[in-house]
Amino acid sequence: MDFDTASQSQSLSPGAATQNPSLRLPATCNPPSEHRPPTRAVWIVFGATGHMGRSLVRAILAHGDQCTAVGWTQENTPKQMDKWQDRNCLGLLCDVRVRETVDHVIKKSIEYWGRVDIIANSTGYGVIAACEDQDEYDLRNQFTTNFLGTLHIIQLSLPYFRAQNYGRYLIFSSTAGALGVPGLGPYCATKYAVEGLIESMLYEIDVFNIKATLVEPGHVRLDEPDDNIIPVSYTSAPAPGVGPPKPKRYGHFFVKPNPSEPYAALTSPAQHARRMVQWLNDRQPVSAVKSAELVWQLGHCSYPPLRLILGSYAVESIRDRLKSITEEIEDWKHLSFPVTMPPEDQAGQDEVKEEQDLEEEQDND
């Protein structure tokens, strides 16, 4: 599947992505198809003004679904979100760190659309700096946004999903939720926490016909052909200035200036994340448009996976991490399990021990 191309000539509009035959989830998860057309779903997309959130909203509208696009009060204004307003799209604002604002979005969406089927959370915040250089404000902001924000969304929507005996969560994690990245320590910790939360919760909610998937993209670029929200028809050019502003260059990451002296060297491991985002610039290998199309399919498939890993970087880095864990377990497992020997070798050892015991008895005599 062609995710990993940084060429802008490869960019697809959301409408074109819906017709791309190579962008299909495996048949084992029973995704929507010509033989299994999807029913119209109602989505709430938190973090709708970020890299992945924008593309996901566009994919949802391109397929004719209905959506509440939720911006972040830290970065967006009510006026900007009003521009998303359409017969199939409702623009709202919230701060996932504040339960009351999340509750308002969920209740408003149910009131406006009559129901909610799928909730996606692509809200995120990360500070790029050494662990030692991140102060309490940095730490709390990342945990309250990434972990508690996710928990707020789940806790406030679960009663509704349970009552209707159906629901779907698509929670955006990251490769940082599967391996540690120098310069992103606390951010990785928040993603590890989200992964543990969702994996544990699956066992609790399956009986209510509620599913959840962790979406783990790696190095996603904004590759849409234009910077505007496309009308539902996707056939005419959008008017200038429609939709929210273009996302920041480094997405939801804040590059903290002035690293402390022990971590300030350009070759310091703590500078790895900073070097990576600055080197990638706009050349991130994974297409947001193509990823969003697959996430839309994920929302409509019958048997969703626990994790959807997007892009060769994500696949290879997570696979290598799991391989190193397995190798380390094998190297040290002898400390936890008694060493066992084949029966024939054990019999030989018993004979040797008997001979040694006999020799000791004779020496004592």
Summary of the structure (lengths in Angstrom):
residues: 365
radius of gyration: 25.5
end to end distance: 79.9
largest distance: 106.4
contacts: 1156
relative contact order: 0.16
helix: 48%
strand: 14%
